Amino acid sequence: MPDLKHGMNVMIVAHGNTLRALIKHLEDLGDEAVADVEVGTGEVYVYDIGENGKTNGKEIRSANASKGKV
């Protein structure tokens, strides 16, 4: 949070259950809902976090978005 409050971007790289735990917190999901969360290989989740630490928005960028581009 301190880095976000200073206008910095924060990148977290992880996998599987580690990401699910973070997504559960950021999206305020229940146990049953988070069990259905699947993060695809190479997908990037971009969250907009407000000054209060709450999620204001989310964008999912696909790993396939840049296929075919040089």
N, CA, C and O atoms as a Tripos MOL2 file, in Angstrom:
@<TRIPOS>MOLECULE
protein
  280   279    70     0     0
PROTEIN
NO_CHARGES

@<TRIPOS>ATOM
      1 N           0.8240   -1.2030    0.0000 N.3       1 MET1
      2 CA          0.0000    0.0000    0.0000 C.3       1 MET1
      3 C           0.8640    1.2600    0.0000 C.2       1 MET1
      4 O           0.5300    2.2110   -0.7080 O.2       1 MET1
      5 N           1.9520    1.3100    0.7590 N.am      2 PRO2
      6 CA          2.7450    2.5470    0.7360 C.3       2 PRO2
      7 C           3.2290    2.9140   -0.6720 C.2       2 PRO2
      8 O           3.1960    4.0860   -1.0460 O.2       2 PRO2
      9 N           3.6730    1.9310   -1.4500 N.am      3 ASP3
     10 CA          4.1250    2.2130   -2.8160 C.3       3 ASP3
     11 C           2.9690    2.7090   -3.6820 C.2       3 ASP3
     12 O           3.1480    3.6320   -4.4770 O.2       3 ASP3
     13 N           1.7970    2.1130   -3.5400 N.am      4 LEU4
     14 CA          0.6390    2.5480   -4.3110 C.3       4 LEU4
     15 C           0.2660    3.9790   -3.9520 C.2       4 LEU4
     16 O          -0.0690    4.7740   -4.8300 O.2       4 LEU4
     17 N           0.3210    4.3070   -2.6770 N.am      5 LYS5
     18 CA         -0.0130    5.6660   -2.2400 C.3       5 LYS5
     19 C           0.9750    6.6910   -2.7600 C.2       5 LYS5
     20 O           0.6520    7.8750   -2.8550 O.2       5 LYS5
     21 N           2.1790    6.2460   -3.0970 N.am      6 HIS6
     22 CA          3.1870    7.1480   -3.6680 C.3       6 HIS6
     23 C           3.1350    7.1510   -5.1970 C.2       6 HIS6
     24 O           4.0510    7.6550   -5.8450 O.2       6 HIS6
     25 N           2.0710    6.5940   -5.7730 N.am      7 GLY7
     26 CA          1.8730    6.6330   -7.2150 C.3       7 GLY7
     27 C           2.6520    5.5920   -7.9890 C.2       7 GLY7
     28 O           2.7300    5.6620   -9.2160 O.2       7 GLY7
     29 N           3.2310    4.6260   -7.2910 N.am      8 MET8
     30 CA          3.9980    3.5840   -7.9720 C.3       8 MET8
     31 C           3.0860    2.4230   -8.3670 C.2       8 MET8
     32 O           2.0350    2.2070   -7.7630 O.2       8 MET8
     33 N           3.5000    1.6950   -9.3740 N.am      9 ASN9
     34 CA          2.8270    0.4550   -9.7470 C.3       9 ASN9
     35 C           3.5100   -0.6870   -9.0200 C.2       9 ASN9
     36 O           4.7180   -0.6460   -8.7850 O.2       9 ASN9
     37 N           2.7480   -1.6980   -8.6650 N.am     10 VAL10
     38 CA          3.2850   -2.8660   -7.9650 C.3      10 VAL10
     39 C           2.9290   -4.1010   -8.7840 C.2      10 VAL10
     40 O           1.7710   -4.2980   -9.1520 O.2      10 VAL10
     41 N           3.9250   -4.9270   -9.0650 N.am     11 MET11
     42 CA          3.6870   -6.1580   -9.8120 C.3      11 MET11
     43 C           3.9450   -7.3470   -8.8970 C.2      11 MET11
     44 O           4.9680   -7.4150   -8.2150 O.2      11 MET11
     45 N           3.0090   -8.2750   -8.8950 N.am     12 ILE12
     46 CA          3.1470   -9.5050   -8.1130 C.3      12 ILE12
     47 C           3.1000  -10.6670   -9.0970 C.2      12 ILE12
     48 O           2.1760  -10.7750   -9.9030 O.2      12 ILE12
     49 N           4.0940  -11.5250   -9.0230 N.am     13 VAL13
     50 CA          4.1570  -12.6870   -9.9010 C.3      13 VAL13
     51 C           4.0510  -13.9280   -9.0260 C.2      13 VAL13
     52 O           4.8470  -14.1180   -8.1060 O.2      13 VAL13
     53 N           3.0680  -14.7690   -9.3160 N.am     14 ALA14
     54 CA          2.8430  -15.9730   -8.5070 C.3      14 ALA14
     55 C           2.0430  -16.9540   -9.3470 C.2      14 ALA14
     56 O           1.8940  -16.7670  -10.5550 O.2      14 ALA14
     57 N           1.5290  -17.9980   -8.7120 N.am     15 HIS15
     58 CA          0.7400  -18.9900   -9.4300 C.3      15 HIS15
     59 C          -0.3430  -19.5580   -8.5360 C.2      15 HIS15
     60 O          -0.3310  -19.3940   -7.3160 O.2      15 HIS15
     61 N          -1.2900  -20.2400   -9.1950 N.am     16 GLY16
     62 CA         -2.3170  -21.0330   -8.5370 C.3      16 GLY16
     63 C          -2.9430  -20.4700   -7.2810 C.2      16 GLY16
     64 O          -3.5260  -19.3870   -7.2850 O.2      16 GLY16
     65 N          -2.8100  -21.2260   -6.2060 N.am     17 ASN17
     66 CA         -3.4800  -20.8740   -4.9540 C.3      17 ASN17
     67 C          -2.9790  -19.5650   -4.3570 C.2      17 ASN17
     68 O          -3.7250  -18.8740   -3.6640 O.2      17 ASN17
     69 N          -1.7360  -19.2240   -4.6180 N.am     18 THR18
     70 CA         -1.2150  -17.9460   -4.1300 C.3      18 THR18
     71 C          -1.9980  -16.7980   -4.7570 C.2      18 THR18
     72 O          -2.3940  -15.8580   -4.0670 O.2      18 THR18
     73 N          -2.2160  -16.8780   -6.0590 N.am     19 LEU19
     74 CA         -2.9940  -15.8380   -6.7390 C.3      19 LEU19
     75 C          -4.4480  -15.8490   -6.2880 C.2      19 LEU19
     76 O          -5.0530  -14.7900   -6.1230 O.2      19 LEU19
     77 N          -5.0070  -17.0200   -6.0900 N.am     20 ARG20
     78 CA         -6.3960  -17.0990   -5.6250 C.3      20 ARG20
     79 C          -6.5740  -16.3970   -4.2840 C.2      20 ARG20
     80 O          -7.5680  -15.7040   -4.0690 O.2      20 ARG20
     81 N          -5.6260  -16.5740   -3.3940 N.am     21 ALA21
     82 CA         -5.7140  -15.9150   -2.0840 C.3      21 ALA21
     83 C          -5.6930  -14.4000   -2.2440 C.2      21 ALA21
     84 O          -6.4520  -13.6930   -1.5820 O.2      21 ALA21
     85 N          -4.8330  -13.9040   -3.1130 N.am     22 LEU22
     86 CA         -4.7600  -12.4610   -3.3390 C.3      22 LEU22
     87 C          -6.0350  -11.9480   -4.0110 C.2      22 LEU22
     88 O          -6.5700  -10.9080   -3.6280 O.2      22 LEU22
     89 N          -6.5130  -12.6800   -5.0090 N.am     23 ILE23
     90 CA         -7.7460  -12.2970   -5.6980 C.3      23 ILE23
     91 C          -8.9280  -12.3140   -4.7220 C.2      23 ILE23
     92 O          -9.7840  -11.4300   -4.7660 O.2      23 ILE23
     93 N          -8.9730  -13.3100   -3.8490 N.am     24 LYS24
     94 CA        -10.0460  -13.3830   -2.8440 C.3      24 LYS24
     95 C         -10.0720  -12.1160   -2.0050 C.2      24 LYS24
     96 O         -11.1370  -11.5630   -1.7300 O.2      24 LYS24
     97 N          -8.8980  -11.6630   -1.6030 N.am     25 HIS25
     98 CA         -8.8090  -10.4500   -0.7810 C.3      25 HIS25
     99 C          -9.1850   -9.2060   -1.5950 C.2      25 HIS25
    100 O          -9.9920   -8.3890   -1.1500 O.2      25 HIS25
    101 N          -8.6020   -9.0680   -2.7790 N.am     26 LEU26
    102 CA         -8.8320   -7.8720   -3.5860 C.3      26 LEU26
    103 C         -10.2700   -7.7420   -4.0560 C.2      26 LEU26
    104 O         -10.7950   -6.6340   -4.1600 O.2      26 LEU26
    105 N         -10.9130   -8.8750   -4.3410 N.am     27 GLU27
    106 CA        -12.2780   -8.8480   -4.8740 C.3      27 GLU27
    107 C         -13.3300   -9.1820   -3.8300 C.2      27 GLU27
    108 O         -14.5180   -9.2580   -4.1430 O.2      27 GLU27
    109 N         -12.9000   -9.3800   -2.5880 N.am     28 ASP28
    110 CA        -13.8060   -9.6810   -1.4770 C.3      28 ASP28
    111 C         -14.7150  -10.8710   -1.8160 C.2      28 ASP28
    112 O         -15.9380  -10.8020   -1.6920 O.2      28 ASP28
    113 N         -14.0700  -11.9660   -2.2490 N.am     29 LEU29
    114 CA        -14.8000  -13.1750   -2.6200 C.3      29 LEU29
    115 C         -14.9310  -14.1260   -1.4340 C.2      29 LEU29
    116 O         -14.0800  -14.1520   -0.5450 O.2      29 LEU29
    117 N         -15.9920  -14.8920   -1.4370 N.am     30 GLY30
    118 CA        -16.1740  -15.9300   -0.4270 C.3      30 GLY30
    119 C         -15.4070  -17.1890   -0.8100 C.2      30 GLY30
    120 O         -14.8660  -17.2860   -1.9120 O.2      30 GLY30
    121 N         -15.3640  -18.1450    0.1000 N.am     31 ASP31
    122 CA        -14.6300  -19.3900   -0.1190 C.3      31 ASP31
    123 C         -15.1280  -20.1470   -1.3550 C.2      31 ASP31
    124 O         -14.3270  -20.6450   -2.1460 O.2      31 ASP31
    125 N         -16.4390  -20.2300   -1.5160 N.am     32 GLU32
    126 CA        -16.9870  -20.9700   -2.6570 C.3      32 GLU32
    127 C         -16.6980  -20.2570   -3.9710 C.2      32 GLU32
    128 O         -16.3830  -20.9040   -4.9700 O.2      32 GLU32
    129 N         -16.8010  -18.9440   -3.9790 N.am     33 ALA33
    130 CA        -16.5650  -18.1810   -5.2090 C.3      33 ALA33
    131 C         -15.1110  -18.2600   -5.6440 C.2      33 ALA33
    132 O         -14.8230  -18.3830   -6.8350 O.2      33 ALA33
    133 N         -14.2000  -18.1910   -4.6960 N.am     34 VAL34
    134 CA        -12.7770  -18.1950   -5.0600 C.3      34 VAL34
    135 C         -12.3460  -19.5690   -5.5740 C.2      34 VAL34
    136 O         -11.3690  -19.6680   -6.3160 O.2      34 VAL34
    137 N         -13.0480  -20.6060   -5.1990 N.am     35 ALA35
    138 CA        -12.7180  -21.9490   -5.6800 C.3      35 ALA35
    139 C         -12.9180  -22.0610   -7.1880 C.2      35 ALA35
    140 O         -12.3010  -22.9090   -7.8330 O.2      35 ALA35
    141 N         -13.7740  -21.2120   -7.7520 N.am     36 ASP36
    142 CA        -14.0440  -21.2250   -9.1890 C.3      36 ASP36
    143 C         -13.1040  -20.3140   -9.9810 C.2      36 ASP36
    144 O         -13.1830  -20.2730  -11.2090 O.2      36 ASP36
    145 N         -12.2260  -19.5930   -9.3080 N.am     37 VAL37
    146 CA        -11.3180  -18.6680   -9.9920 C.3      37 VAL37
    147 C         -10.2150  -19.4550  -10.6950 C.2      37 VAL37
    148 O          -9.5260  -20.2680  -10.0800 O.2      37 VAL37
    149 N         -10.0650  -19.2030  -11.9750 N.am     38 GLU38
    150 CA         -8.9980  -19.8120  -12.7640 C.3      38 GLU38
    151 C          -8.2240  -18.6920  -13.4470 C.2      38 GLU38
    152 O          -8.7980  -17.9060  -14.2000 O.2      38 GLU38
    153 N          -6.9400  -18.6190  -13.1880 N.am     39 VAL39
    154 CA         -6.0840  -17.6410  -13.8420 C.3      39 VAL39
    155 C          -5.3160  -18.3930  -14.9210 C.2      39 VAL39
    156 O          -4.5540  -19.3160  -14.6310 O.2      39 VAL39
    157 N          -5.5260  -17.9890  -16.1580 N.am     40 GLY40
    158 CA         -4.8760  -18.6600  -17.2740 C.3      40 GLY40
    159 C          -3.3880  -18.3650  -17.3300 C.2      40 GLY40
    160 O          -2.9230  -17.3440  -16.8250 O.2      40 GLY40
    161 N          -2.6530  -19.2700  -17.9470 N.am     41 THR41
    162 CA         -1.2200  -19.0940  -18.1120 C.3      41 THR41
    163 C          -0.9480  -17.8160  -18.8880 C.2      41 THR41
    164 O          -1.4740  -17.6220  -19.9840 O.2      41 THR41
    165 N          -0.1390  -16.9620  -18.3260 N.am     42 GLY42
    166 CA          0.2400  -15.7150  -18.9760 C.3      42 GLY42
    167 C          -0.7740  -14.6010  -18.8700 C.2      42 GLY42
    168 O          -0.5340  -13.5110  -19.3900 O.2      42 GLY42
    169 N          -1.9010  -14.8320  -18.2140 N.am     43 GLU43
    170 CA         -2.8790  -13.7570  -18.0340 C.3      43 GLU43
    171 C          -2.3500  -12.7600  -17.0170 C.2      43 GLU43
    172 O          -1.6670  -13.1160  -16.0560 O.2      43 GLU43
    173 N          -2.6840  -11.5110  -17.2560 N.am     44 VAL44
    174 CA         -2.2790  -10.4430  -16.3440 C.3      44 VAL44
    175 C          -3.5410   -9.7840  -15.8050 C.2      44 VAL44
    176 O          -4.3920   -9.3350  -16.5730 O.2      44 VAL44
    177 N          -3.6560   -9.7280  -14.4890 N.am     45 TYR45
    178 CA         -4.7640   -9.0350  -13.8480 C.3      45 TYR45
    179 C          -4.2420   -7.6790  -13.3910 C.2      45 TYR45
    180 O          -3.2710   -7.5930  -12.6390 O.2      45 TYR45
    181 N          -4.8950   -6.6300  -13.8520 N.am     46 VAL46
    182 CA         -4.5030   -5.2730  -13.4840 C.3      46 VAL46
    183 C          -5.6210   -4.7000  -12.6220 C.2      46 VAL46
    184 O          -6.7560   -4.5540  -13.0740 O.2      46 VAL46
    185 N          -5.2860   -4.3790  -11.3770 N.am     47 TYR47
    186 CA         -6.2600   -3.8210  -10.4400 C.3      47 TYR47
    187 C          -5.9990   -2.3460  -10.2340 C.2      47 TYR47
    188 O          -4.8490   -1.9130  -10.1580 O.2      47 TYR47
    189 N          -7.0720   -1.5750  -10.1450 N.am     48 ASP48
    190 CA         -6.9950   -0.1720   -9.7590 C.3      48 ASP48
    191 C          -7.3640   -0.1290   -8.2800 C.2      48 ASP48
    192 O          -8.4970   -0.4230   -7.8990 O.2      48 ASP48
    193 N          -6.3980    0.2400   -7.4640 N.am     49 ILE49
    194 CA         -6.6020    0.2700   -6.0110 C.3      49 ILE49
    195 C          -6.6990    1.7230   -5.5510 C.2      49 ILE49
    196 O          -5.8220    2.5360   -5.8440 O.2      49 ILE49
    197 N          -7.7630    2.0390   -4.8350 N.am     50 GLY50
    198 CA         -7.9560    3.3910   -4.3330 C.3      50 GLY50
    199 C          -7.0880    3.6730   -3.1170 C.2      50 GLY50
    200 O          -6.4530    2.7720   -2.5680 O.2      50 GLY50
    201 N          -7.0710    4.9140   -2.7100 N.am     51 GLU51
    202 CA         -6.2720    5.3300   -1.5530 C.3      51 GLU51
    203 C          -6.6890    4.6150   -0.2780 C.2      51 GLU51
    204 O          -5.8970    4.4910    0.6560 O.2      51 GLU51
    205 N          -7.9310    4.1450   -0.2370 N.am     52 ASN52
    206 CA         -8.4370    3.4370    0.9420 C.3      52 ASN52
    207 C          -8.0740    1.9480    0.9240 C.2      52 ASN52
    208 O          -8.4180    1.2100    1.8470 O.2      52 ASN52
    209 N          -7.3730    1.5110   -0.1400 N.am     53 GLY53
    210 CA         -6.9730    0.1080   -0.2410 C.3      53 GLY53
    211 C          -8.0140   -0.7930   -0.8730 C.2      53 GLY53
    212 O          -7.7990   -1.9990   -0.9960 O.2      53 GLY53
    213 N          -9.1350   -0.2260   -1.2750 N.am     54 LYS54
    214 CA        -10.2060   -1.0110   -1.8930 C.3      54 LYS54
    215 C         -10.0330   -1.0280   -3.4110 C.2      54 LYS54
    216 O          -9.5230   -0.0760   -4.0010 O.2      54 LYS54
    217 N         -10.4610   -2.1150   -4.0230 N.am     55 THR55
    218 CA        -10.3680   -2.2640   -5.4690 C.3      55 THR55
    219 C         -11.4360   -1.4250   -6.1550 C.2      55 THR55
    220 O         -12.6260   -1.5590   -5.8720 O.2      55 THR55
    221 N         -10.9920   -0.5530   -7.0670 N.am     56 ASN56
    222 CA        -11.9170    0.2810   -7.8360 C.3      56 ASN56
    223 C         -12.2450   -0.3250   -9.1940 C.2      56 ASN56
    224 O         -13.2850   -0.0160   -9.7770 O.2      56 ASN56
    225 N         -11.3780   -1.1730   -9.6930 N.am     57 GLY57
    226 CA        -11.6040   -1.7630  -11.0000 C.3      57 GLY57
    227 C         -10.5790   -2.8390  -11.2960 C.2      57 GLY57
    228 O          -9.5660   -2.9630  -10.6080 O.2      57 GLY57
    229 N         -10.8600   -3.6190  -12.3390 N.am     58 LYS58
    230 CA         -9.9810   -4.7220  -12.7030 C.3      58 LYS58
    231 C         -10.0150   -4.9030  -14.2080 C.2      58 LYS58
    232 O         -11.0670   -4.7910  -14.8370 O.2      58 LYS58
    233 N          -8.8470   -5.1840  -14.7800 N.am     59 GLU59
    234 CA         -8.7310   -5.4810  -16.2030 C.3      59 GLU59
    235 C          -7.9390   -6.7770  -16.3270 C.2      59 GLU59
    236 O          -6.9290   -6.9570  -15.6460 O.2      59 GLU59
    237 N          -8.3910   -7.6740  -17.1870 N.am     60 ILE60
    238 CA         -7.6590   -8.9110  -17.4470 C.3      60 ILE60
    239 C          -7.0650   -8.8020  -18.8370 C.2      60 ILE60
    240 O          -7.7840   -8.6140  -19.8180 O.2      60 ILE60
    241 N          -5.7580   -8.9220  -18.9160 N.am     61 ARG61
    242 CA         -5.0620   -8.8690  -20.1980 C.3      61 ARG61
    243 C          -4.6540  -10.2920  -20.5690 C.2      61 ARG61
    244 O          -3.9720  -10.9780  -19.8070 O.2      61 ARG61
    245 N          -5.0740  -10.7090  -21.7260 N.am     62 SER62
    246 CA         -4.8310  -12.0660  -22.1930 C.3      62 SER62
    247 C          -3.4110  -12.2560  -22.6930 C.2      62 SER62
    248 O          -2.8030  -11.3470  -23.2590 O.2      62 SER62
    249 N          -2.9070  -13.4380  -22.4740 N.am     63 ALA63
    250 CA         -1.5710  -13.7850  -22.9780 C.3      63 ALA63
    251 C          -1.5730  -13.8080  -24.4960 C.2      63 ALA63
    252 O          -0.5190  -13.6410  -25.1090 O.2      63 ALA63
    253 N          -2.7150  -14.0060  -25.1130 N.am     64 ASN64
    254 CA         -2.8210  -14.0930  -26.5640 C.3      64 ASN64
    255 C          -2.9910  -12.7440  -27.2330 C.2      64 ASN64
    256 O          -3.0370  -12.6700  -28.4610 O.2      64 ASN64
    257 N          -3.0840  -11.6740  -26.4560 N.am     65 ALA65
    258 CA         -3.3550  -10.3540  -27.0130 C.3      65 ALA65
    259 C          -2.2820   -9.8920  -27.9900 C.2      65 ALA65
    260 O          -2.5830   -9.1560  -28.9300 O.2      65 ALA65
    261 N          -1.0360  -10.3100  -27.7840 N.am     66 SER66
    262 CA          0.0320   -9.8260  -28.6450 C.3      66 SER66
    263 C           0.4730  -10.8500  -29.6910 C.2      66 SER66
    264 O           1.4430  -10.6070  -30.4090 O.2      66 SER66
    265 N          -0.2130  -11.9830  -29.7940 N.am     67 LYS67
    266 CA          0.1500  -12.9960  -30.7880 C.3      67 LYS67
    267 C           0.0800  -12.4010  -32.1880 C.2      67 LYS67
    268 O          -0.8640  -11.6900  -32.5350 O.2      67 LYS67
    269 N           1.0910  -12.7050  -32.9740 N.am     68 GLY68
    270 CA          1.1220  -12.2330  -34.3380 C.3      68 GLY68
    271 C           1.7380  -10.8670  -34.4930 C.2      68 GLY68
    272 O           1.9850  -10.4360  -35.6190 O.2      68 GLY68
    273 N           1.9970  -10.1660  -33.4050 N.am     69 LYS69
    274 CA          2.6210   -8.8460  -33.4830 C.3      69 LYS69
    275 C           4.1250   -9.0060  -33.4040 C.2      69 LYS69
    276 O           4.6360   -9.8660  -32.6870 O.2      69 LYS69
    277 N           4.8190   -8.1790  -34.1400 N.am     70 VAL70
    278 CA          6.2840   -8.2240  -34.1380 C.3      70 VAL70
    279 C           6.8220   -6.9590  -33.5250 C.2      70 VAL70
    280 O           8.0370   -6.7900  -33.4250 O.2      70 VAL70
@<TRIPOS>BOND
     1     1     2 1
     2     2     3 1
     3     3     4 2
     4     3     5 am
     5     5     6 1
     6     6     7 1
     7     7     8 2
     8     7     9 am
     9     9    10 1
    10    10    11 1
    11    11    12 2
    12    11    13 am
    13    13    14 1
    14    14    15 1
    15    15    16 2
    16    15    17 am
    17    17    18 1
    18    18    19 1
    19    19    20 2
    20    19    21 am
    21    21    22 1
    22    22    23 1
    23    23    24 2
    24    23    25 am
    25    25    26 1
    26    26    27 1
    27    27    28 2
    28    27    29 am
    29    29    30 1
    30    30    31 1
    31    31    32 2
    32    31    33 am
    33    33    34 1
    34    34    35 1
    35    35    36 2
    36    35    37 am
    37    37    38 1
    38    38    39 1
    39    39    40 2
    40    39    41 am
    41    41    42 1
    42    42    43 1
    43    43    44 2
    44    43    45 am
    45    45    46 1
    46    46    47 1
    47    47    48 2
    48    47    49 am
    49    49    50 1
    50    50    51 1
    51    51    52 2
    52    51    53 am
    53    53    54 1
    54    54    55 1
    55    55    56 2
    56    55    57 am
    57    57    58 1
    58    58    59 1
    59    59    60 2
    60    59    61 am
    61    61    62 1
    62    62    63 1
    63    63    64 2
    64    63    65 am
    65    65    66 1
    66    66    67 1
    67    67    68 2
    68    67    69 am
    69    69    70 1
    70    70    71 1
    71    71    72 2
    72    71    73 am
    73    73    74 1
    74    74    75 1
    75    75    76 2
    76    75    77 am
    77    77    78 1
    78    78    79 1
    79    79    80 2
    80    79    81 am
    81    81    82 1
    82    82    83 1
    83    83    84 2
    84    83    85 am
    85    85    86 1
    86    86    87 1
    87    87    88 2
    88    87    89 am
    89    89    90 1
    90    90    91 1
    91    91    92 2
    92    91    93 am
    93    93    94 1
    94    94    95 1
    95    95    96 2
    96    95    97 am
    97    97    98 1
    98    98    99 1
    99    99   100 2
   100    99   101 am
   101   101   102 1
   102   102   103 1
   103   103   104 2
   104   103   105 am
   105   105   106 1
   106   106   107 1
   107   107   108 2
   108   107   109 am
   109   109   110 1
   110   110   111 1
   111   111   112 2
   112   111   113 am
   113   113   114 1
   114   114   115 1
   115   115   116 2
   116   115   117 am
   117   117   118 1
   118   118   119 1
   119   119   120 2
   120   119   121 am
   121   121   122 1
   122   122   123 1
   123   123   124 2
   124   123   125 am
   125   125   126 1
   126   126   127 1
   127   127   128 2
   128   127   129 am
   129   129   130 1
   130   130   131 1
   131   131   132 2
   132   131   133 am
   133   133   134 1
   134   134   135 1
   135   135   136 2
   136   135   137 am
   137   137   138 1
   138   138   139 1
   139   139   140 2
   140   139   141 am
   141   141   142 1
   142   142   143 1
   143   143   144 2
   144   143   145 am
   145   145   146 1
   146   146   147 1
   147   147   148 2
   148   147   149 am
   149   149   150 1
   150   150   151 1
   151   151   152 2
   152   151   153 am
   153   153   154 1
   154   154   155 1
   155   155   156 2
   156   155   157 am
   157   157   158 1
   158   158   159 1
   159   159   160 2
   160   159   161 am
   161   161   162 1
   162   162   163 1
   163   163   164 2
   164   163   165 am
   165   165   166 1
   166   166   167 1
   167   167   168 2
   168   167   169 am
   169   169   170 1
   170   170   171 1
   171   171   172 2
   172   171   173 am
   173   173   174 1
   174   174   175 1
   175   175   176 2
   176   175   177 am
   177   177   178 1
   178   178   179 1
   179   179   180 2
   180   179   181 am
   181   181   182 1
   182   182   183 1
   183   183   184 2
   184   183   185 am
   185   185   186 1
   186   186   187 1
   187   187   188 2
   188   187   189 am
   189   189   190 1
   190   190   191 1
   191   191   192 2
   192   191   193 am
   193   193   194 1
   194   194   195 1
   195   195   196 2
   196   195   197 am
   197   197   198 1
   198   198   199 1
   199   199   200 2
   200   199   201 am
   201   201   202 1
   202   202   203 1
   203   203   204 2
   204   203   205 am
   205   205   206 1
   206   206   207 1
   207   207   208 2
   208   207   209 am
   209   209   210 1
   210   210   211 1
   211   211   212 2
   212   211   213 am
   213   213   214 1
   214   214   215 1
   215   215   216 2
   216   215   217 am
   217   217   218 1
   218   218   219 1
   219   219   220 2
   220   219   221 am
   221   221   222 1
   222   222   223 1
   223   223   224 2
   224   223   225 am
   225   225   226 1
   226   226   227 1
   227   227   228 2
   228   227   229 am
   229   229   230 1
   230   230   231 1
   231   231   232 2
   232   231   233 am
   233   233   234 1
   234   234   235 1
   235   235   236 2
   236   235   237 am
   237   237   238 1
   238   238   239 1
   239   239   240 2
   240   239   241 am
   241   241   242 1
   242   242   243 1
   243   243   244 2
   244   243   245 am
   245   245   246 1
   246   246   247 1
   247   247   248 2
   248   247   249 am
   249   249   250 1
   250   250   251 1
   251   251   252 2
   252   251   253 am
   253   253   254 1
   254   254   255 1
   255   255   256 2
   256   255   257 am
   257   257   258 1
   258   258   259 1
   259   259   260 2
   260   259   261 am
   261   261   262 1
   262   262   263 1
   263   263   264 2
   264   263   265 am
   265   265   266 1
   266   266   267 1
   267   267   268 2
   268   267   269 am
   269   269   270 1
   270   270   271 1
   271   271   272 2
   272   271   273 am
   273   273   274 1
   274   274   275 1
   275   275   276 2
   276   275   277 am
   277   277   278 1
   278   278   279 1
   279   279   280 2
@<TRIPOS>SUBSTRUCTURE
     1 MET1         2 RESIDUE 1 A MET
     2 PRO2         6 RESIDUE 1 A PRO
     3 ASP3        10 RESIDUE 1 A ASP
     4 LEU4        14 RESIDUE 1 A LEU
     5 LYS5        18 RESIDUE 1 A LYS
     6 HIS6        22 RESIDUE 1 A HIS
     7 GLY7        26 RESIDUE 1 A GLY
     8 MET8        30 RESIDUE 1 A MET
     9 ASN9        34 RESIDUE 1 A ASN
    10 VAL10       38 RESIDUE 1 A VAL
    11 MET11       42 RESIDUE 1 A MET
    12 ILE12       46 RESIDUE 1 A ILE
    13 VAL13       50 RESIDUE 1 A VAL
    14 ALA14       54 RESIDUE 1 A ALA
    15 HIS15       58 RESIDUE 1 A HIS
    16 GLY16       62 RESIDUE 1 A GLY
    17 ASN17       66 RESIDUE 1 A ASN
    18 THR18       70 RESIDUE 1 A THR
    19 LEU19       74 RESIDUE 1 A LEU
    20 ARG20       78 RESIDUE 1 A ARG
    21 ALA21       82 RESIDUE 1 A ALA
    22 LEU22       86 RESIDUE 1 A LEU
    23 ILE23       90 RESIDUE 1 A ILE
    24 LYS24       94 RESIDUE 1 A LYS
    25 HIS25       98 RESIDUE 1 A HIS
    26 LEU26      102 RESIDUE 1 A LEU
    27 GLU27      106 RESIDUE 1 A GLU
    28 ASP28      110 RESIDUE 1 A ASP
    29 LEU29      114 RESIDUE 1 A LEU
    30 GLY30      118 RESIDUE 1 A GLY
    31 ASP31      122 RESIDUE 1 A ASP
    32 GLU32      126 RESIDUE 1 A GLU
    33 ALA33      130 RESIDUE 1 A ALA
    34 VAL34      134 RESIDUE 1 A VAL
    35 ALA35      138 RESIDUE 1 A ALA
    36 ASP36      142 RESIDUE 1 A ASP
    37 VAL37      146 RESIDUE 1 A VAL
    38 GLU38      150 RESIDUE 1 A GLU
    39 VAL39      154 RESIDUE 1 A VAL
    40 GLY40      158 RESIDUE 1 A GLY
    41 THR41      162 RESIDUE 1 A THR
    42 GLY42      166 RESIDUE 1 A GLY
    43 GLU43      170 RESIDUE 1 A GLU
    44 VAL44      174 RESIDUE 1 A VAL
    45 TYR45      178 RESIDUE 1 A TYR
    46 VAL46      182 RESIDUE 1 A VAL
    47 TYR47      186 RESIDUE 1 A TYR
    48 ASP48      190 RESIDUE 1 A ASP
    49 ILE49      194 RESIDUE 1 A ILE
    50 GLY50      198 RESIDUE 1 A GLY
    51 GLU51      202 RESIDUE 1 A GLU
    52 ASN52      206 RESIDUE 1 A ASN
    53 GLY53      210 RESIDUE 1 A GLY
    54 LYS54      214 RESIDUE 1 A LYS
    55 THR55      218 RESIDUE 1 A THR
    56 ASN56      222 RESIDUE 1 A ASN
    57 GLY57      226 RESIDUE 1 A GLY
    58 LYS58      230 RESIDUE 1 A LYS
    59 GLU59      234 RESIDUE 1 A GLU
    60 ILE60      238 RESIDUE 1 A ILE
    61 ARG61      242 RESIDUE 1 A ARG
    62 SER62      246 RESIDUE 1 A SER
    63 ALA63      250 RESIDUE 1 A ALA
    64 ASN64      254 RESIDUE 1 A ASN
    65 ALA65      258 RESIDUE 1 A ALA
    66 SER66      262 RESIDUE 1 A SER
    67 LYS67      266 RESIDUE 1 A LYS
    68 GLY68      270 RESIDUE 1 A GLY
    69 LYS69      274 RESIDUE 1 A LYS
    70 VAL70      278 RESIDUE 1 A VAL
